[in-house]
Amino acid sequence: MQTETHDQTLTPNSPALLRKTDLVLARIHPLLAEQGIIPNEVQRQMLASHVKAMVWRSHSGESLPEVDLSLFEEISPLSLRLAEQVVAWLDKLTYEEAHLLSVHFEVAKENELSSLKGDI
């Protein structure tokens, strides 16, 4: 998918959007770390992919498919609150976007709990 701008056609892999993705990720990691949430390498890659898609949707106006919010009932208030903060950094994203993003934070939050319990 491509969208027209004043002087160029942008795609999800356009340098400008990739820079924006990097900037958002650079803000996310300290935000999570402040709460003791440290994603592992695989989780960081999955988060980066999701953020890249979020940046694209913010730019293109593309919407998410309908999301059943009841699927997110077990997400902690902390993970959802952090995800809502991140979603607020980008324009034109729907409320459901925070719920999807919160799953990444919740899974990464479990890393610390698992290591404290000795499960890892």
Buried (B, 14 or more C-beta within 10 A) or exposed (E): EEBEEEEEEBEBEBEEBEEBBBEBBEEBBEBBEEBEBBBEEEBBEBBBEBBBBBBBBBBBEEEBEEBEEEEBEEBEEBBBEBBBBBBEBBEEBEEBBBBBBBBBBBBBBBBBEEEEEEEE
